[in-house]
Amino acid sequence: MIQLVFIFSLAVLPALFSGLFWRKLTQRWQERLTRACQSPIQYQPVPVRITPPCETPSTPQPWLGDPHCRFSARSPYLRCAVNPQGPCQNCSQFQPLPYPLPKIYN
């Protein structure tokens, strides 16, 4: 009979200790949360810098390549899709645009 009580107590003690530990841990978390909520620290919002939207430049840019070609990228960084290395003079893939070029490229 004493052996049975001893075995039973050995089986129940770890669960009892973990329950007590969990209860104390939960109380500690609640105390910290209450202290954090009652703290006098005031948080200031971070100022956000709003940049104006980009506008199209009024002066023409130095475009690479011939902007009158159908395959031209019309970019200062890339010449065209077919012949990116260039040159545009006497290019075998040159095709004129089927529509008029906007004023910004003239």
All heavy atoms as an XYZ file, in Angstrom:
861
protein
N       0.818     -1.189      0.000
C       0.000      0.000      0.000
C       0.865      1.258      0.000
O       0.557      2.215     -0.716
C      -0.926     -0.061      1.215
C      -1.816      1.104      1.334
S      -3.033      1.019      0.034
C      -4.086      2.285      0.526
N       1.917      1.261      0.772
C       2.813      2.415      0.829
C       3.510      2.588     -0.518
O       3.715      3.711     -0.973
C       3.828      2.224      1.974
C       3.099      2.253      3.307
C       4.895      3.300      1.928
C       3.982      1.990      4.486
N       3.840      1.482     -1.162
C       4.479      1.565     -2.474
C       3.546      2.199     -3.500
O       3.967      2.995     -4.346
C       4.898      0.179     -2.946
C       6.003     -0.427     -2.124
C       6.275     -1.862     -2.540
O       5.474     -2.464     -3.273
N       7.382     -2.419     -2.070
N       2.273      1.871     -3.425
C       1.295      2.421     -4.347
C       1.141      3.932     -4.148
O       1.098      4.690     -5.131
C      -0.056      1.715     -4.147
C      -1.154      2.068     -5.136
C      -0.753      1.686     -6.543
C      -2.442      1.369     -4.749
N       1.109      4.390     -2.922
C       1.027      5.826     -2.640
C       2.302      6.524     -3.113
O       2.246      7.634     -3.685
C       0.793      6.061     -1.122
C       0.916      7.530     -0.762
C      -0.554      5.522     -0.694
N       3.448      5.913     -2.901
C       4.707      6.491     -3.340
C       4.755      6.622     -4.870
O       5.141      7.663     -5.406
C       5.867      5.624     -2.829
C       7.211      6.145     -3.210
C       7.719      7.294     -2.637
C       7.976      5.479     -4.176
C       8.956      7.764     -2.999
C       9.211      5.953     -4.543
C       9.711      7.100     -3.957
N       4.352      5.579     -5.576
C       4.347      5.621     -7.039
C       3.360      6.669     -7.536
O       3.648      7.427     -8.469
C       4.028      4.217     -7.611
C       5.180      3.264     -7.325
C       3.750      4.285     -9.111
C       4.893      1.832     -7.677
N       2.184      6.730     -6.893
C       1.189      7.718     -7.295
C       1.701      9.145     -7.069
O       1.528     10.027     -7.908
C      -0.120      7.490     -6.519
C      -1.204      8.434     -6.908
C      -1.861      8.314     -8.119
C      -1.581      9.465     -6.055
C      -2.858      9.186     -8.476
C      -2.572     10.350     -6.409
C      -3.226     10.212     -7.626
N       2.355      9.366     -5.928
C       2.884     10.712     -5.647
C       4.004     11.073     -6.627
O       4.124     12.225     -7.045
C       3.362     10.818     -4.203
O       4.438      9.927     -3.973
N       4.833     10.120     -7.013
C       5.870     10.379     -8.007
C       5.264     10.714     -9.367
O       5.825     11.506    -10.124
C       6.798      9.177     -8.142
C       7.848      9.001     -7.044
C       8.676      7.747     -7.304
C       8.752     10.207     -6.963
N       4.124     10.126     -9.683
C       3.477     10.388    -10.957
C       2.797     11.757    -10.954
O       2.731     12.430    -11.983
C       2.459      9.298    -11.265
N       2.284     12.199     -9.831
C       1.517     13.445     -9.754
C       2.417     14.659     -9.498
O       2.104     15.766     -9.944
C       0.429     13.321     -8.659
C      -0.265     14.627     -8.400
C      -0.577     12.266     -9.042
N       3.537     14.513     -8.835
C       4.390     15.643     -8.468
C       4.872     16.470     -9.670
O       4.812     17.702     -9.605
C       5.573     15.160     -7.628
C       5.269     14.914     -6.155
C       6.511     14.377     -5.441
C       4.773     16.162     -5.482
N       5.341     15.886    -10.769
C       5.772     16.733    -11.886
C       4.641     17.601    -12.449
O       4.844     18.772    -12.765
C       6.259     15.729    -12.936
C       6.621     14.519    -12.172
C       5.690     14.479    -11.007
N       3.447     17.029    -12.547
C       2.312     17.816    -13.039
C       1.964     18.925    -12.049
O       1.633     20.048    -12.445
C       1.112     16.911    -13.269
N       2.063     18.660    -10.775
C       1.774     19.654     -9.747
C       2.798     20.786     -9.793
O       2.426     21.969     -9.772
C       1.772     18.983     -8.366
C       1.358     19.845     -7.198
C      -0.100     20.234     -7.327
C       1.602     19.104     -5.895
N       4.070     20.440     -9.907
C       5.113     21.469     -9.986
C       4.986     22.312    -11.260
O       5.135     23.534    -11.219
C       6.506     20.841     -9.928
C       6.900     20.395     -8.549
C       7.471     19.148     -8.353
C       6.713     21.221     -7.451
C       7.844     18.742     -7.092
C       7.084     20.807     -6.189
C       7.647     19.559     -6.004
N       4.710     21.669    -12.388
C       4.575     22.438    -13.624
C       3.347     23.351    -13.568
O       3.378     24.470    -14.080
C       4.504     21.508    -14.836
O       3.290     20.781    -14.823
N       2.279     22.896    -12.922
C       1.090     23.745    -12.765
C       1.393     24.964    -11.908
O       0.977     26.083    -12.228
N       2.113     24.766    -10.812
C       2.484     25.890     -9.948
C       3.423     26.847    -10.672
O       3.289     28.075    -10.575
C       3.133     25.378     -8.655
C       2.207     24.632     -7.698
C       3.008     24.044     -6.537
C       1.128     25.549     -7.179
N       4.379     26.294    -11.424
C       5.314     27.118    -12.178
C       4.571     27.937    -13.233
O       4.812     29.126    -13.402
C       6.373     26.223    -12.838
C       7.317     26.964    -13.721
C       8.307     27.766    -13.184
C       7.206     26.871    -15.099
C       9.174     28.459    -13.996
C       8.073     27.557    -15.917
C       9.060     28.364    -15.370
N       3.633     27.303    -13.937
C       2.863     28.001    -14.972
C       2.012     29.112    -14.369
O       1.893     30.196    -14.939
C       1.984     26.996    -15.718
C       1.238     27.640    -16.845
C      -0.063     27.974    -16.862
C       1.777     28.051    -18.091
N      -0.391     28.561    -18.041
C       0.736     28.626    -18.833
C       3.030     27.986    -18.666
C       0.907     29.135    -20.101
C       3.192     28.492    -19.933
C       2.148     29.066    -20.631
N       1.422     28.852    -13.211
C       0.597     29.866    -12.537
C       1.442     31.074    -12.140
O       1.046     32.223    -12.359
C      -0.071     29.251    -11.320
C      -1.021     30.174    -10.647
C      -1.757     29.472     -9.542
N      -2.614     30.419     -8.850
C      -3.252     30.153     -7.742
N      -3.155     28.947     -7.218
N      -3.994     31.056     -7.179
N       2.621     30.825    -11.575
C       3.492     31.920    -11.174
C       3.983     32.699    -12.389
O       4.052     33.935    -12.381
C       4.687     31.376    -10.385
C       5.546     32.446     -9.805
C       6.557     31.881     -8.853
C       7.345     33.013     -8.239
N       8.151     32.585     -7.120
N       4.301     31.987    -13.475
C       4.743     32.632    -14.700
C       3.632     33.503    -15.292
O       3.882     34.626    -15.738
C       5.173     31.563    -15.703
C       5.869     32.020    -16.964
C       7.196     32.684    -16.620
C       6.098     30.846    -17.890
N       2.410     33.026    -15.280
C       1.277     33.794    -15.793
C       1.048     35.052    -14.950
O       0.781     36.134    -15.496
C       0.006     32.927    -15.794
O       0.258     31.722    -16.508
C      -1.159     33.648    -16.442
N       1.164     34.942    -13.638
C       1.023     36.114    -12.771
C       2.106     37.149    -13.077
O       1.843     38.348    -13.133
C       1.094     35.702    -11.300
C      -0.122     34.988    -10.807
C       0.038     34.497     -9.372
O       1.136     34.542     -8.807
N      -1.052     33.999     -8.795
N       3.326     36.687    -13.296
C       4.421     37.591    -13.625
C       4.166     38.318    -14.954
O       4.397     39.506    -15.075
C       5.733     36.802    -13.696
C       6.945     37.695    -13.760
C       8.235     36.907    -13.795
N       8.328     35.982    -12.678
C       9.154     34.948    -12.640
N       9.952     34.693    -13.655
N       9.193     34.157    -11.597
N       3.644     37.578    -15.954
C       3.317     38.204    -17.237
C       2.234     39.254    -17.077
O       2.297     40.328    -17.663
C       2.852     37.158    -18.244
C       3.923     36.275    -18.790
C       5.269     36.477    -18.751
C       3.718     35.053    -19.471
N       5.925     35.448    -19.364
C       4.997     34.545    -19.821
C       2.603     34.307    -19.817
C       5.170     33.346    -20.501
C       2.776     33.119    -20.497
C       4.042     32.643    -20.830
N       1.233     38.950    -16.273
C       0.138     39.899    -16.053
C       0.639     41.165    -15.354
O       0.233     42.278    -15.688
C      -0.976     39.251    -15.217
C      -1.784     38.217    -15.960
C      -2.588     38.829    -17.092
O      -3.020     39.962    -17.020
N      -2.769     38.056    -18.149
N       1.535     40.999    -14.384
C       2.091     42.165    -13.688
C       2.903     43.036    -14.643
O       2.791     44.263    -14.628
C       2.963     41.708    -12.523
C       2.195     41.120    -11.364
C       3.107     40.498    -10.323
O       4.353     40.617    -10.454
O       2.576     39.887     -9.368
N       3.713     42.413    -15.479
C       4.507     43.181    -16.444
C       3.611     43.902    -17.450
O       3.875     45.042    -17.810
C       5.472     42.261    -17.188
C       6.624     41.807    -16.349
C       7.565     40.969    -17.157
N       8.662     40.491    -16.337
C       9.620     39.685    -16.781
N       9.613     39.277    -18.037
N      10.573     39.299    -15.977
N       2.562     43.239    -17.895
C       1.644     43.858    -18.842
C       0.923     45.040    -18.198
O       0.764     46.097    -18.818
C       0.636     42.822    -19.347
C      -0.369     43.299    -20.381
C       0.355     43.764    -21.643
C      -1.350     42.197    -20.714
N       0.521     44.887    -16.956
C      -0.153     45.985    -16.254
C       0.793     47.161    -16.071
O       0.409     48.316    -16.297
C      -0.655     45.501    -14.873
O      -1.428     44.317    -15.057
C      -1.513     46.556    -14.210
N       2.057     46.886    -15.708
C       3.034     47.970    -15.559
C       3.302     48.667    -16.886
O       3.442     49.891    -16.946
C       4.339     47.431    -14.979
C       4.313     47.354    -13.463
C       5.684     46.999    -12.921
N       5.779     45.550    -12.929
C       6.876     44.855    -13.208
N       7.985     45.465    -13.501
N       6.861     43.551    -13.185
N       3.359     47.897    -17.973
C       3.609     48.493    -19.283
C       2.442     49.371    -19.718
O       2.643     50.424    -20.324
C       3.855     47.402    -20.315
N       1.229     48.947    -19.427
C       0.057     49.749    -19.800
C      -0.044     51.018    -18.971
O      -0.565     52.034    -19.448
C      -1.217     48.932    -19.646
S      -1.391     47.629    -20.861
N       0.436     51.000    -17.744
C       0.346     52.164    -16.869
C       1.576     53.057    -16.933
O       1.648     54.058    -16.250
C       0.134     51.706    -15.418
C      -1.177     51.016    -15.211
C      -1.288     50.410    -13.827
O      -0.327     50.370    -13.070
N      -2.477     49.920    -13.510
N       2.524     52.700    -17.769
C       3.759     53.471    -17.851
C       3.478     54.849    -18.445
O       2.648     55.001    -19.341
C       4.787     52.700    -18.659
O       5.097     53.326    -19.835
N       4.181     55.877    -17.971
C       3.906     57.239    -18.443
C       4.590     57.588    -19.758
O       4.586     58.733    -20.157
C       4.478     58.097    -17.312
C       5.597     57.287    -16.759
C       5.143     55.852    -16.883
N       5.168     56.637    -20.434
C       5.871     56.915    -21.678
C       4.855     57.284    -22.752
O       3.887     56.577    -22.989
C       6.695     55.700    -22.129
C       7.773     55.390    -21.104
C       7.293     55.936    -23.500
C       8.539     54.134    -21.399
N       5.091     58.419    -23.392
C       4.234     58.864    -24.487
C       4.983     58.640    -25.788
O       6.092     59.114    -25.953
C       3.904     60.352    -24.332
C       3.116     60.673    -23.083
C       1.707     60.114    -23.159
O       1.135     60.055    -24.234
N       1.165     59.711    -22.033
N       4.371     57.933    -26.692
C       4.993     57.661    -27.971
C       4.600     58.743    -28.964
O       3.442     59.067    -29.134
C       4.578     56.283    -28.497
C       5.132     55.169    -27.651
C       4.347     54.520    -26.716
C       6.459     54.799    -27.769
C       4.868     53.514    -25.936
C       6.989     53.792    -26.992
C       6.186     53.151    -26.071
O       6.712     52.162    -25.306
N       5.595     59.301    -29.614
C       5.377     60.336    -30.621
C       5.287     59.669    -31.993
O       6.080     58.788    -32.306
C       6.557     61.322    -30.619
C       6.781     61.977    -29.274
C       5.917     63.204    -29.106
O       5.534     63.797    -30.089
N       5.616     63.558    -27.882
N       4.359     60.103    -32.836
C       4.321     59.517    -34.179
C       5.537     59.954    -34.989
O       6.043     61.062    -34.832
C       3.032     60.080    -34.784
C       2.731     61.293    -33.985
C       3.306     61.065    -32.618
N       6.003     59.069    -35.822
C       7.162     59.352    -36.665
C       6.710     60.224    -37.826
O       5.746     59.891    -38.514
C       7.773     58.039    -37.200
C       8.930     58.310    -38.127
C       8.195     57.161    -36.043
N       7.375     61.370    -38.048
C       6.957     62.214    -39.166
C       7.251     61.534    -40.503
O       8.293     60.927    -40.687
C       7.788     63.487    -39.006
C       8.952     63.075    -38.183
C       8.477     61.943    -37.308
N       6.326     61.661    -41.415
C       6.458     61.048    -42.730
C       6.701     62.148    -43.746
O       5.963     63.124    -43.805
C       5.185     60.257    -43.100
C       5.300     59.664    -44.487
C       4.919     59.182    -42.075
N       7.756     61.987    -44.521
C       8.068     62.968    -45.551
C       7.352     62.570    -46.835
O       7.539     61.480    -47.351
C       9.568     63.022    -45.800
C       9.941     64.065    -46.850
C      11.403     64.050    -47.146
N      12.149     64.398    -45.939
C      13.459     64.327    -45.844
N      14.167     63.906    -46.875
N      14.073     64.658    -44.737
N       6.534     63.464    -47.322
C       5.792     63.204    -48.546
C       6.520     63.899    -49.683
O       6.736     65.107    -49.654
C       4.345     63.712    -48.438
C       3.638     62.993    -47.291
C       3.614     63.513    -49.753
C       2.264     63.518    -47.005
N       6.886     63.116    -50.670
C       7.591     63.685    -51.814
C       6.583     64.017    -52.904
O       5.598     63.303    -53.084
C       8.636     62.704    -52.367
O       7.968     61.496    -52.725
C       9.698     62.408    -51.323
N       6.795     65.089    -53.631
C       5.863     65.427    -54.706
C       5.959     64.409    -55.835
O       6.999     63.781    -56.032
C       6.333     66.807    -55.172
C       7.758     66.873    -54.765
C       7.876     66.046    -53.505
N       4.884     64.218    -56.576
C       4.936     63.247    -57.672
C       5.893     63.691    -58.765
O       6.153     64.879    -58.945
C       3.495     63.208    -58.189
C       2.914     64.508    -57.757
C       3.606     64.882    -56.469
N       6.417     62.721    -59.459
C       7.359     63.012    -60.546
C       6.623     63.696    -61.694
O       5.489     63.371    -62.005
C       8.001     61.734    -61.055
S       9.007     60.924    -59.821
N       7.289     64.625    -62.295
C       6.725     65.316    -63.447
C       7.588     65.025    -64.665
O       8.767     64.727    -64.556
C       6.691     66.821    -63.197
C       5.814     67.208    -62.030
C       5.844     68.703    -61.762
O       6.421     69.435    -62.570
O       5.289     69.111    -60.752
N       6.984     65.124    -65.834
C       7.764     64.934    -67.043
C       8.677     66.125    -67.235
O       8.274     67.266    -67.003
C       6.848     64.780    -68.274
O       5.943     65.874    -68.291
C       6.101     63.469    -68.243
N       9.906     65.903    -67.608
C      10.841     67.019    -67.748
C      10.440     67.930    -68.899
O       9.948     67.488    -69.929
C      12.175     66.339    -68.021
C      11.819     65.003    -68.555
C      10.513     64.631    -67.922
N      10.654     69.222    -68.699
C      10.308     70.172    -69.750
C      11.416     70.275    -70.788
O      11.177     70.691    -71.909
C      10.038     71.547    -69.135
O      11.183     71.984    -68.439
N      12.636     69.901    -70.416
C      13.750     69.937    -71.372
C      14.010     68.526    -71.876
O      13.850     67.558    -71.129
C      15.024     70.481    -70.706
O      15.370     69.641    -69.619
C      14.816     71.905    -70.224
N      14.402     68.364    -73.121
C      14.653     67.021    -73.645
C      15.828     66.346    -72.949
O      16.799     66.990    -72.569
C      14.940     67.244    -75.120
C      14.936     68.698    -75.359
C      14.552     69.399    -74.103
N      15.729     65.052    -72.787
C      16.776     64.249    -72.158
C      17.742     63.749    -73.228
O      17.386     63.635    -74.384
C      16.141     63.054    -71.442
C      15.204     63.443    -70.322
C      15.936     64.014    -69.134
O      17.061     63.625    -68.851
N      15.320     64.944    -68.443
N      18.951     63.402    -72.837
C      19.885     62.821    -73.811
C      19.535     61.355    -74.053
O      19.990     60.468    -73.345
C      21.242     62.974    -73.125
C      20.926     63.002    -71.665
C      19.571     63.629    -71.543
N      18.690     61.101    -75.028
C      18.255     59.734    -75.315
C      19.357     58.986    -76.041
O      20.042     59.546    -76.869
C      16.995     59.738    -76.187
C      15.925     60.636    -75.681
C      15.479     61.744    -76.292
C      15.204     60.518    -74.476
N      14.514     62.337    -75.541
C      14.321     61.599    -74.404
C      15.208     59.615    -73.434
C      13.453     61.796    -73.353
C      14.346     59.815    -72.377
C      13.479     60.886    -72.338
N      19.488     57.733    -75.725
C      20.408     56.877    -76.466
C      19.689     56.384    -77.711
O      18.540     55.976    -77.660
C      20.834     55.668    -75.629
C      21.799     55.940    -74.492
C      22.075     54.659    -73.744
C      23.084     56.528    -75.006
N      20.350     56.424    -78.805
C      19.778     55.899    -80.037
C      18.839     56.876    -80.717
O      18.689     58.032    -80.325
N      18.201     56.365    -81.744
C      17.287     57.160    -82.564
C      15.867     56.984    -82.049
O      15.307     55.892    -82.125
C      17.387     56.690    -84.016
C      16.559     57.536    -84.957
O      16.011     58.563    -84.508
O      16.472     57.162    -86.140
N      15.221     58.036    -81.511
C      13.868     57.872    -80.987
C      12.824     57.675    -82.075
O      11.692     57.323    -81.778
C      13.629     59.170    -80.216
C      14.549     60.148    -80.800
C      15.726     59.386    -81.291
N      13.166     57.855    -83.328
C      12.221     57.665    -84.420
C      12.105     56.205    -84.844
O      11.270     55.863    -85.668
C      12.629     58.520    -85.628
C      12.607     59.978    -85.311
N      11.446     60.695    -85.237
C      13.605     60.848    -85.013
C      11.717     61.950    -84.928
N      13.030     62.069    -84.778
N      12.920     55.333    -84.285
C      12.877     53.904    -84.606
C      11.789     53.221    -83.776
O      11.536     53.583    -82.617
C      14.233     53.260    -84.328
S      14.256     51.485    -84.664
N      11.157     52.227    -84.363
C      10.095     51.495    -83.665
C      10.628     50.733    -82.449
O       9.954     50.586    -81.452
C       9.459     50.515    -84.654
C       8.379     49.677    -84.074
C       7.784     48.771    -85.130
N       6.852     47.852    -84.519
C       6.400     46.769    -85.102
N       6.783     46.482    -86.324
N       5.559     45.990    -84.492
N      11.867     50.239    -82.500
C      12.425     49.423    -81.425
C      13.203     50.235    -80.386
O      13.768     49.669    -79.458
C      13.345     48.351    -82.010
C      12.647     47.438    -82.962
C      12.946     47.452    -84.314
C      11.682     46.570    -82.505
C      12.305     46.609    -85.186
C      11.029     45.716    -83.382
C      11.331     45.740    -84.728
N      13.244     51.534    -80.513
C      13.996     52.370    -79.590
C      13.377     52.325    -78.190
O      12.154     52.335    -78.038
C      14.015     53.823    -80.083
O      14.636     54.644    -79.128
N      14.228     52.275    -77.181
C      13.736     52.260    -75.800
C      13.379     53.661    -75.323
O      12.680     53.813    -74.325
C      14.794     51.660    -74.878
N      13.868     54.696    -76.024
C      13.642     56.092    -75.648
C      14.004     56.311    -74.179
O      13.240     56.830    -73.401
C      12.200     56.497    -75.932
C      11.904     56.517    -77.405
C      10.430     56.697    -77.680
N      10.134     56.324    -79.050
C       9.893     55.076    -79.455
N       9.903     54.101    -78.598
N       9.652     54.815    -80.715
N      15.194     55.850    -73.835
C      15.682     55.891    -72.470
C      17.127     56.368    -72.464
O      17.868     56.107    -73.402
C      15.600     54.489    -71.858
O      16.394     54.387    -70.716
N      17.554     57.055    -71.402
C      18.962     57.432    -71.326
C      19.866     56.260    -70.933
O      21.077     56.398    -70.896
C      18.981     58.522    -70.261
C      17.765     58.333    -69.474
C      16.752     57.686    -70.365
N      19.288     55.086    -70.637
C      20.074     53.944    -70.176
C      20.140     52.799    -71.186
O      21.105     52.053    -71.226
C      19.489     53.406    -68.870
C      19.367     54.455    -67.815
C      18.123     54.956    -67.448
C      20.489     54.984    -67.198
C      18.011     55.935    -66.488
C      20.382     55.963    -66.243
C      19.134     56.433    -65.886
O      19.035     57.403    -64.952
N      19.100     52.630    -71.992
C      19.039     51.508    -72.923
C      18.765     52.039    -74.326
O      17.888     52.873    -74.514
C      17.927     50.544    -72.503
C      17.728     49.297    -73.332
C      18.935     48.378    -73.194
C      16.470     48.570    -72.881
N      19.513     51.554    -75.290
C      19.383     52.044    -76.664
C      18.135     51.462    -77.323
O      17.243     52.201    -77.714
C      20.620     51.663    -77.465
C      20.680     52.271    -78.837
C      21.980     51.921    -79.540
N      23.152     52.306    -78.791
C      23.760     53.484    -78.881
N      23.304     54.386    -79.687
N      24.837     53.748    -78.160
N      18.089     50.158    -77.521
C      16.915     49.532    -78.134
C      16.873     48.051    -77.772
O      17.825     47.505    -77.236
C      16.896     49.729    -79.640
S      17.965     48.632    -80.562
N      15.760     47.411    -78.112
C      15.581     46.007    -77.763
C      16.318     45.076    -78.716
O      16.801     44.024    -78.330
C      14.101     45.674    -77.753
N      16.435     45.476    -79.979
C      17.039     44.609    -80.981
C      18.556     44.737    -81.002
O      19.273     43.734    -81.057
C      16.457     44.936    -82.380
C      17.084     44.063    -83.434
C      14.956     44.759    -82.374
N      19.051     45.957    -80.932
C      20.489     46.212    -81.049
C      20.932     47.088    -79.865
O      21.203     48.263    -80.026
C      20.771     46.904    -82.385
C      22.239     47.006    -82.684
O      23.057     46.411    -82.001
N      22.565     47.775    -83.708
N      21.005     46.534    -78.639
C      21.293     47.360    -77.470
C      22.684     47.985    -77.467
O      22.895     49.028    -76.872
C      21.119     46.424    -76.280
C      21.062     45.061    -76.809
C      20.780     45.140    -78.268
N      23.655     47.381    -78.149
C      25.010     47.910    -78.174
C      25.174     49.034    -79.190
O      26.082     49.845    -79.071
C      26.012     46.790    -78.478
C      26.019     45.679    -77.441
C      26.432     46.168    -76.069
O      27.305     47.013    -75.939
N      25.792     45.646    -75.039
N      24.285     49.084    -80.178
C      24.374     50.127    -81.186
C      25.339     49.749    -82.281
O      25.826     48.631    -82.326
N      25.653     50.586    -83.188
C      25.148     51.938    -83.390
C      23.826     51.908    -84.156
O      23.460     50.922    -84.781
C      26.235     52.605    -84.231
C      26.803     51.487    -85.031
C      26.724     50.269    -84.128
N      23.126     53.031    -84.138
C      21.833     53.125    -84.816
C      21.977     53.435    -86.308
O      21.064     53.139    -87.083
C      20.976     54.212    -84.164
S      20.387     53.714    -82.531
N      23.086     54.033    -86.715
C      23.290     54.340    -88.123
C      23.423     53.037    -88.900
O      24.166     52.143    -88.508
C      24.556     55.195    -88.339
C      24.440     56.604    -87.824
C      24.668     56.677    -86.314
O      25.158     55.745    -85.709
N      24.282     57.785    -85.737
N      22.694     52.932    -90.010
C      22.714     51.767    -90.904
C      22.317     50.466    -90.200
O      22.827     49.398    -90.525
C      24.095     51.603    -91.558
C      24.495     52.838    -92.318
O      23.641     53.511    -92.916
N      25.776     53.161    -92.300
N      21.431     50.528    -89.218
C      20.958     49.315    -88.516
C      20.007     48.563    -89.448
O      19.107     49.147    -90.051
C      20.246     49.693    -87.226
S      19.604     48.272    -86.303
N      20.178     47.267    -89.565
C      19.345     46.468    -90.472
C      17.921     46.286    -89.934
O      17.011     45.944    -90.678
C      19.986     45.111    -90.714
O      20.083     44.402    -89.501
N      17.712     46.500    -88.634
C      16.403     46.305    -88.031
C      15.588     47.600    -87.915
O      14.503     47.593    -87.357
C      16.567     45.711    -86.618
C      17.306     44.404    -86.574
C      16.541     43.300    -87.285
O      15.331     43.247    -87.246
N      17.290     42.422    -87.958
N      16.092     48.711    -88.420
C      15.412     49.995    -88.283
C      14.053     49.959    -88.974
O      13.929     49.543    -90.120
C      16.252     51.126    -88.877
C      15.566     52.463    -88.800
C      15.584     53.191    -87.634
C      14.887     52.973    -89.896
C      14.956     54.412    -87.557
C      14.254     54.192    -89.835
C      14.280     54.920    -88.657
N      13.018     50.374    -88.223
C      11.667     50.524    -88.767
C      11.121     51.841    -88.250
O      11.155     52.100    -87.050
C      10.757     49.379    -88.324
C      11.121     48.032    -88.891
C      10.166     46.955    -88.419
O       9.138     47.223    -87.816
N      10.531     45.711    -88.707
N      10.603     52.693    -89.125
C      10.064     53.965    -88.652
C       8.805     53.745    -87.834
O       8.116     52.742    -87.957
C       9.771     54.732    -89.936
C       9.692     53.711    -90.997
C      10.529     52.545    -90.555
N       8.528     54.707    -86.966
C       7.337     54.628    -86.121
C       6.071     54.757    -86.968
O       6.022     55.545    -87.904
C       7.345     55.762    -85.090
C       8.333     55.627    -83.949
C       8.323     56.882    -83.102
C       7.989     54.443    -83.089
N       5.007     53.999    -86.636
C       3.755     54.119    -87.379
C       2.910     55.311    -86.925
O       1.866     55.577    -87.475
C       3.045     52.796    -87.091
C       3.593     52.337    -85.793
C       5.008     52.852    -85.737
N       3.362     56.033    -85.912
C       2.641     57.194    -85.377
C       3.639     58.324    -85.183
O       4.840     58.097    -85.094
C       1.954     56.845    -84.052
C       2.876     56.199    -83.038
C       3.651     56.965    -82.184
C       2.988     54.812    -82.954
C       4.505     56.386    -81.272
C       3.828     54.222    -82.043
C       4.582     55.007    -81.205
O       5.423     54.419    -80.292
N       3.176     59.558    -85.062
C       4.108     60.671    -84.870
C       4.743     60.615    -83.477
O       4.128     60.202    -82.503
C       3.255     61.919    -85.046
C       1.858     61.467    -84.909
C       1.803     60.004    -85.216
N       5.972     61.044    -83.409
C       6.714     61.060    -82.146
C       6.241     62.206    -81.274
O       6.034     63.309    -81.759
C       8.211     61.225    -82.463
C       9.195     60.929    -81.352
C       9.096     59.466    -80.944
C      10.596     61.224    -81.814
N       6.014     61.980    -79.949
C       5.602     63.083    -79.072
C       6.649     64.183    -79.030
O       7.829     63.971    -79.302
C       5.472     62.413    -77.697
C       5.316     60.962    -77.979
C       6.046     60.698    -79.256
N       6.223     65.382    -78.653
C       7.101     66.558    -78.663
C       8.286     66.412    -77.719
O       9.326     67.012    -77.924
C       6.309     67.806    -78.299
C       5.346     68.232    -79.349
C       4.637     69.487    -78.925
C       3.628     69.908    -79.990
N       2.903     71.100    -79.593
N       8.143     65.640    -76.682
C       9.211     65.518    -75.687
C      10.464     64.886    -76.305
O      11.584     65.124    -75.851
C       8.732     64.707    -74.473
C       9.729     64.793    -73.329
C       8.504     63.263    -74.827
C       9.238     64.215    -72.046
N      10.314     64.085    -77.360
C      11.450     63.415    -77.981
C      12.042     64.198    -79.144
O      13.037     63.797    -79.689
C      11.044     62.018    -78.450
C      10.624     61.129    -77.327
C       9.287     60.781    -77.168
C      11.545     60.645    -76.419
C       8.883     59.969    -76.127
C      11.150     59.830    -75.385
C       9.821     59.499    -75.237
O       9.439     58.703    -74.222
N      11.400     65.251    -79.564
C      11.907     66.027    -80.717
C      12.976     66.993    -80.294
O      13.080     67.523    -79.298
C      10.778     66.747    -81.429
C       9.899     65.741    -82.168
O      10.373     64.695    -82.568
N       8.649     66.064    -82.306
